[in-house]
């Protein structure tokens, strides 16, 4: 697979040798480039990892989710995201998602419908409440990172007896919920 555009120092698109990686990290993107859909249309089922980290993305479209429905890993850390489209539920093969350092106030509950999901990273957002009961039913889930979120005391209290996965949180009081 050839790169979608000629790599530059500012924005390289670096496919891995197994041709499953689209790396658009640190490209100052405010949206996913529409032209990439056309360039990759014949190989989207072969793309298993996309990195859009450290950009300025405020949202992802439903088209992004439905186009790259074979993703195994999605790295979106360091953006301005505050929600995910409902179509994230089409990512039935997704094993890991990194949404750390974004602007989520609500836990993206659509993630609880993904059967293969093993790792969720939501570190350093503004999440207060977490759907612990729904997360507890996810048989593949191994780890949820919620460090540096102002989690409420109820989440901290009810989570330990219900969950079978590692839930990483900051010490109580490290980041208090907003008033």
Backbone bond lengths (Angstrom), bond angles and torsions (degrees), N, CA, C in turn:
res aa  C-N    CA-C-N  psi(-1)  N-CA   C-N-CA  omega(-1)  CA-C   N-CA-C  phi
1 X - - - 1.454 - - 1.522 108.16 -
2 X 1.277 117.80 128.40 1.458 122.04 177.13 1.519 108.81 -82.44
3 X 1.343 116.86 153.16 1.456 118.82 177.09 1.529 110.83 -59.12
4 X 1.324 116.65 154.58 1.462 121.64 -178.88 1.515 111.29 -69.47
5 X 1.286 116.39 -26.32 1.457 122.09 177.68 1.515 106.80 -150.44
6 X 1.299 116.64 166.34 1.458 119.05 177.97 1.528 108.83 -68.28
7 X 1.330 117.88 124.15 1.460 119.71 179.87 1.528 111.47 -61.75
8 X 1.305 115.33 141.11 1.461 121.15 174.37 1.513 107.33 -125.45
9 X 1.315 116.18 169.76 1.458 119.46 178.24 1.523 110.65 -62.18
10 X 1.347 116.62 -33.94 1.456 120.38 -178.06 1.521 112.66 -76.35
11 X 1.325 117.41 -34.14 1.461 119.23 -175.33 1.519 111.66 -148.66
12 X 1.324 117.24 83.73 1.461 118.75 177.50 1.521 110.78 -84.29
13 X 1.302 116.98 142.04 1.461 121.44 170.11 1.512 104.14 -110.04
14 X 1.327 115.97 110.23 1.452 120.23 -170.56 1.517 110.88 -112.87
15 X 1.326 118.57 96.72 1.457 118.72 175.36 1.522 110.56 -70.37
16 X 1.316 116.97 142.60 1.455 121.58 174.03 1.508 108.79 -75.91
17 X 1.312 116.64 165.93 1.451 120.13 179.28 1.521 111.73 -59.68
18 X 1.330 118.10 -32.26 1.463 119.30 179.42 1.531 111.59 -84.18
19 X 1.304 116.32 5.09 1.458 123.66 173.08 1.523 113.49 59.76
20 X 1.308 117.06 35.12 1.458 118.41 178.88 1.519 112.22 -114.08
21 X 1.308 118.44 6.22 1.454 119.90 -172.84 1.512 111.13 -116.59
22 X 1.308 116.50 128.55 1.450 121.55 167.76 1.515 106.62 -114.50
23 X 1.322 117.24 112.76 1.457 121.02 -176.39 1.518 109.59 -109.19
24 X 1.307 115.81 107.28 1.453 122.20 177.12 1.521 109.82 -120.61
25 X 1.330 116.03 36.09 1.458 121.04 179.40 1.523 109.94 -72.83
26 X 1.325 114.55 146.92 1.460 123.16 173.44 1.520 113.27 53.90
27 X 1.332 115.58 43.08 1.469 122.03 179.13 1.525 112.44 -105.80
28 X 1.323 117.24 4.82 1.463 122.84 -178.34 1.534 111.97 60.21
29 X 1.333 116.13 32.23 1.466 120.73 -179.84 1.524 110.90 -74.35
30 X 1.318 116.33 138.04 1.462 120.78 172.58 1.526 110.25 -103.86
31 X 1.333 116.03 -14.07 1.466 121.98 174.01 1.524 108.08 -153.64
32 X 1.320 115.76 164.46 1.461 120.02 179.23 1.525 107.80 -73.58
33 X 1.341 117.81 128.46 1.471 120.87 -176.31 1.533 112.46 -61.53
34 X 1.313 116.39 120.08 1.462 122.53 -176.88 1.523 111.52 -59.82
35 X 1.311 117.82 -36.83 1.459 121.41 -178.98 1.518 113.33 -60.17
36 X 1.313 117.09 -26.51 1.463 120.34 -178.98 1.529 110.81 -67.53
37 X 1.339 117.46 -31.80 1.464 119.56 176.41 1.528 110.72 -57.47
38 X 1.332 115.90 -44.29 1.461 120.32 -178.21 1.527 111.39 -68.38
39 X 1.311 116.61 -44.27 1.461 120.72 -177.89 1.525 111.24 -64.37
40 X 1.321 117.39 -36.86 1.466 121.37 -175.28 1.528 114.11 -98.00
41 X 1.322 118.32 3.30 1.463 120.35 -171.27 1.524 114.35 -54.52
42 X 1.340 118.63 -30.01 1.461 120.46 -178.02 1.526 113.48 -88.80
43 X 1.328 117.66 -5.47 1.469 119.78 -176.38 1.527 113.28 -128.32
44 X 1.332 117.86 11.31 1.469 119.15 -176.21 1.521 112.69 -59.81
45 X 1.338 117.54 -30.45 1.463 119.48 -179.97 1.524 112.23 -72.45
46 X 1.327 117.73 -10.47 1.463 121.75 178.59 1.528 112.10 -97.66
47 X 1.319 117.40 -5.40 1.466 121.08 -178.45 1.519 108.51 -91.04
48 X 1.325 115.55 116.01 1.459 121.28 -175.92 1.520 113.23 -110.99
49 X 1.325 117.77 -12.25 1.460 120.77 179.65 1.508 108.57 -142.40
50 X 1.327 115.98 127.75 1.463 121.17 173.33 1.519 107.61 -126.29
51 X 1.331 114.60 132.91 1.454 121.65 177.04 1.525 108.69 -114.58
52 X 1.318 115.34 117.78 1.457 122.94 176.09 1.528 109.11 -123.46
53 X 1.314 115.98 33.10 1.461 122.17 -174.12 1.524 111.76 -71.09
54 X 1.331 114.14 150.78 1.461 122.34 172.20 1.519 113.38 55.48
55 X 1.328 114.66 47.28 1.451 121.89 172.74 1.520 107.59 -113.61
56 X 1.319 116.98 -155.01 1.461 121.70 179.10 1.531 110.29 -126.66
57 X 1.338 115.94 34.47 1.456 121.64 -178.05 1.523 110.75 -68.29
58 X 1.329 116.33 128.61 1.460 121.24 176.18 1.517 111.17 -98.85
59 X 1.332 116.38 -22.36 1.466 120.45 179.07 1.523 109.22 -160.96
60 X 1.321 114.05 162.50 1.459 122.06 171.22 1.517 106.85 -118.71
61 X 1.305 116.04 147.65 1.461 120.02 -177.77 1.522 111.13 -87.98
62 X 1.315 114.53 162.70 1.458 119.36 174.71 1.524 109.77 -63.84
63 X 1.332 117.08 -32.45 1.471 120.65 178.55 1.522 111.17 -61.09
64 X 1.320 117.34 -38.32 1.464 120.48 178.01 1.522 109.70 -59.05
65 X 1.316 116.46 -48.62 1.469 120.89 -177.04 1.528 112.10 -65.01
66 X 1.319 117.09 -43.59 1.459 119.45 -177.50 1.525 112.37 -75.80
67 X 1.332 117.72 -27.27 1.466 121.00 177.96 1.522 111.34 -71.73
68 X 1.318 116.59 -41.15 1.466 120.88 -175.86 1.529 110.74 -105.56
69 X 1.313 116.85 47.68 1.465 121.44 -173.23 1.530 113.52 -72.92
70 X 1.324 118.79 -5.54 1.468 121.26 177.43 1.531 112.27 -95.46
71 X 1.312 117.37 6.87 1.466 120.84 -178.35 1.520 111.59 -57.30
72 X 1.328 115.46 140.83 1.459 122.77 172.88 1.533 109.91 -105.15
73 X 1.348 115.63 -28.14 1.462 120.43 -178.61 1.522 109.06 -143.97
74 X 1.332 115.40 136.30 1.453 122.15 179.79 1.522 108.12 -131.77
75 X 1.334 115.70 118.50 1.467 121.48 -176.96 1.526 108.90 -110.13
76 X 1.319 115.35 108.72 1.461 122.58 -176.23 1.526 112.22 -122.78
77 X 1.314 117.37 17.22 1.456 120.08 -176.13 1.529 111.94 -63.80
78 X 1.341 114.73 151.09 1.455 120.79 174.66 1.518 114.65 72.18
79 X 1.328 117.69 37.95 1.461 122.05 176.70 1.523 109.39 -118.82
80 X 1.310 116.95 -161.21 1.468 122.52 179.72 1.526 110.98 -117.34
81 X 1.323 116.72 26.74 1.462 121.75 -177.26 1.525 111.18 -69.69
82 X 1.331 115.79 141.99 1.468 120.33 175.98 1.520 111.52 -128.64
83 X 1.338 117.09 -7.89 1.460 121.39 176.09 1.522 108.33 -158.09
84 X 1.337 115.18 164.60 1.458 122.28 174.58 1.521 107.99 -116.20
85 X 1.333 117.62 148.81 1.467 118.20 176.82 1.532 110.54 -68.13
86 X 1.318 117.08 153.29 1.466 121.00 179.12 1.514 111.85 -57.05
87 X 1.323 116.70 -27.71 1.463 121.09 -177.51 1.525 113.31 -69.24
88 X 1.324 117.18 -2.52 1.469 118.63 173.20 1.529 108.85 -58.68
89 X 1.322 116.66 -22.09 1.464 121.07 178.71 1.533 112.62 -66.39
90 X 1.344 118.16 -11.78 1.467 120.89 176.43 1.529 111.99 -79.20
91 X 1.320 117.41 -9.86 1.467 121.24 -177.73 1.532 109.98 -84.76
92 X 1.299 115.83 63.72 1.460 122.29 -173.52 1.528 114.15 -67.86
93 X 1.332 118.30 -14.49 1.467 121.81 -179.81 1.528 112.09 -103.27
94 X 1.331 117.38 -0.81 1.461 121.63 -175.72 1.522 110.86 -64.07
95 X 1.343 115.46 126.41 1.458 121.28 179.44 1.529 112.25 -104.65
96 X 1.340 116.94 -28.84 1.462 119.79 -176.61 1.521 110.16 -145.52
97 X 1.330 114.90 137.71 1.458 120.77 175.26 1.518 108.41 -135.91
98 X 1.328 114.97 132.36 1.463 120.89 178.62 1.515 108.46 -114.14
99 X 1.322 115.49 110.33 1.460 123.70 179.41 1.525 110.51 -117.19
100 X 1.312 116.81 21.38 1.464 120.71 -177.88 1.537 110.39 -66.58
101 X 1.317 114.28 155.20 1.458 122.53 177.56 1.538 112.56 55.01
102 X 1.329 115.22 49.65 1.455 122.26 174.02 1.520 107.99 -121.33
103 X 1.310 117.83 -153.26 1.464 121.24 -177.05 1.524 112.74 -127.82
104 X 1.333 115.79 35.71 1.463 119.59 178.60 1.526 110.19 -70.78
105 X 1.328 116.46 128.58 1.455 122.30 172.71 1.524 109.22 -100.61
106 X 1.332 115.16 -29.10 1.459 122.03 178.97 1.520 109.05 -114.01
107 X 1.311 115.24 141.31 1.458 120.31 174.89 1.526 107.80 -63.29
108 X 1.331 119.50 128.99 1.464 120.71 179.72 1.530 111.17 -71.43
109 X 1.341 115.29 92.48 1.463 120.90 -172.52 1.518 113.91 -64.44
110 X 1.340 118.05 -19.02 1.468 119.71 177.43 1.529 110.17 -58.59
111 X 1.320 116.99 -26.87 1.470 120.29 -179.93 1.524 111.94 -62.87
112 X 1.320 117.25 -25.92 1.468 120.32 -177.99 1.526 112.40 -71.91
113 X 1.332 117.11 -6.78 1.468 120.76 178.70 1.528 112.77 -96.07
114 X 1.324 117.41 -1.13 1.468 121.13 -175.10 1.525 110.29 -90.70
115 X 1.340 117.70 111.27 1.463 121.26 -171.77 1.525 115.76 -67.90
116 X 1.330 118.58 -27.05 1.463 120.82 -176.40 1.527 113.03 -95.04
117 X 1.326 117.75 -5.08 1.462 121.42 -172.77 1.526 111.61 -63.97
118 X 1.337 115.35 124.10 1.460 122.51 -179.12 1.519 112.63 -109.45
119 X 1.336 117.15 -32.64 1.459 121.27 -173.01 1.521 110.62 -136.19
120 X 1.331 115.64 127.78 1.458 122.61 174.99 1.522 106.91 -123.63
121 X 1.330 116.36 124.84 1.463 120.34 176.77 1.520 108.27 -115.93
122 X 1.321 115.90 111.28 1.458 123.32 177.20 1.530 111.00 -121.75
123 X 1.313 115.64 26.65 1.467 120.52 -179.39 1.527 110.62 -59.16
124 X 1.326 115.17 143.15 1.459 123.19 173.77 1.532 112.87 60.32
125 X 1.329 115.06 55.36 1.453 123.05 170.82 1.525 106.56 -122.44
126 X 1.303 118.07 -158.05 1.468 121.96 179.63 1.521 111.68 -122.48
127 X 1.317 116.87 37.54 1.461 122.76 -174.91 1.523 110.82 -81.97
128 X 1.323 115.58 129.29 1.462 122.12 179.56 1.521 110.51 -104.40
129 X 1.330 116.49 -43.06 1.458 121.64 -174.81 1.526 110.31 -115.86
130 X 1.316 115.74 145.81 1.460 122.42 -177.03 1.530 108.50 -132.41
131 X 1.339 118.52 136.07 1.472 120.90 179.72 1.537 110.47 -77.81
132 X 1.308 116.22 71.34 1.465 122.29 -173.73 1.531 111.08 -56.46
133 X 1.334 117.02 -42.18 1.470 119.57 -178.20 1.528 111.49 -61.74
134 X 1.335 117.06 -41.21 1.472 120.43 178.36 1.526 110.77 -68.22
135 X 1.317 116.83 -41.87 1.470 120.12 178.65 1.528 110.53 -62.01
136 X 1.323 116.34 -36.67 1.464 120.93 -178.17 1.525 112.27 -63.92
137 X 1.334 117.81 -22.28 1.471 120.90 179.97 1.522 112.89 -87.57
138 X 1.327 117.84 -4.18 1.465 121.41 -177.92 1.529 109.69 -82.86
139 X 1.322 116.35 105.07 1.462 120.81 -172.83 1.524 114.53 -68.77
140 X 1.317 119.30 -25.85 1.471 121.49 -178.55 1.524 113.03 -89.39
141 X 1.322 117.71 -14.20 1.460 121.54 -172.96 1.523 112.12 -66.37
142 X 1.345 115.64 128.11 1.468 122.22 178.61 1.530 112.40 -109.88
143 X 1.353 116.25 -34.52 1.453 118.65 -171.30 1.524 111.76 -152.17
144 X 1.342 114.54 135.57 1.459 121.64 172.64 1.520 106.60 -128.73
145 X 1.330 116.03 118.78 1.458 121.05 179.84 1.519 108.84 -98.57
146 X 1.332 115.58 113.68 1.459 122.41 179.52 1.532 111.19 -120.73
147 X 1.317 116.57 21.18 1.472 119.74 178.46 1.523 109.86 -58.57
148 X 1.318 115.52 150.24 1.467 123.33 177.19 1.528 112.72 58.98
149 X 1.320 115.58 38.38 1.460 122.80 171.03 1.528 106.63 -121.81
150 X 1.323 117.85 145.38 1.465 120.54 -179.80 1.530 112.16 -81.26
151 X 1.318 116.92 59.63 1.468 122.06 -176.92 1.522 111.88 -60.02
152 X 1.335 115.69 142.29 1.456 118.29 178.06 1.535 110.22 -77.80
153 X 1.302 115.49 161.60 1.468 121.65 -176.08 1.528 111.81 -63.06
154 X 1.332 117.72 -31.33 1.461 120.93 -179.35 1.527 111.25 -62.99
155 X 1.319 117.17 -42.32 1.468 121.07 178.56 1.520 109.60 -59.89
156 X 1.321 116.37 -44.67 1.463 120.96 -179.46 1.534 111.59 -63.86
157 X 1.335 115.96 -33.84 1.464 119.78 -176.57 1.523 112.82 -80.17
158 X 1.339 117.90 -42.62 1.465 119.12 -174.30 1.522 113.14 -85.04
159 X 1.323 117.92 -21.91 1.467 120.25 -175.28 1.530 114.07 -63.27
160 X 1.322 119.79 -51.50 1.472 118.72 -172.61 1.524 116.08 -53.86
161 X 1.328 120.42 -45.17 1.466 116.97 -178.90 1.534 114.12 -73.20
162 X 1.330 117.86 -20.15 1.458 120.75 -174.75 1.528 114.52 -91.08
163 X 1.314 116.81 -30.39 1.462 119.29 -168.13 1.522 113.57 -95.01
164 X 1.343 114.51 150.64 1.464 121.54 177.35 1.525 110.60 -111.02
165 X 1.314 117.39 2.60 1.459 122.22 -177.95 1.528 109.31 -112.29
166 X 1.329 116.49 171.58 1.463 121.67 176.97 1.523 108.69 -82.82
167 X 1.316 115.87 123.33 1.457 120.23 174.35 1.514 106.97 -113.48
168 X 1.326 115.41 111.39 1.445 121.48 -177.82 1.522 109.10 -91.38
169 X 1.335 115.89 123.32 1.457 121.11 178.89 1.517 108.94 -134.17
170 X 1.309 116.30 157.07 1.459 121.43 174.85 1.516 108.37 -75.00
171 X 1.321 117.49 158.36 1.471 119.25 176.40 1.530 110.37 -56.35
172 X 1.323 114.55 145.05 1.461 119.33 -179.47 1.507 109.51 -56.12
173 X 1.342 115.72 135.96 1.449 121.62 -179.29 1.516 114.06 86.84
174 X 1.348 117.86 -8.42 1.463 119.92 179.83 1.522 111.47 -64.11
175 X 1.304 116.06 -35.70 1.460 121.83 176.19 1.512 107.06 -146.15
176 X 1.289 116.09 99.29 1.467 121.67 -174.96 1.513 111.48 -72.74
177 X 1.345 116.37 150.40 1.466 119.90 174.93 1.520 109.96 -62.16
178 X 1.344 116.75 150.07 1.474 118.80 177.44 1.529 110.54 -65.48
179 X 1.335 117.44 151.61 1.479 120.37 -178.44 1.511 112.15 -67.01
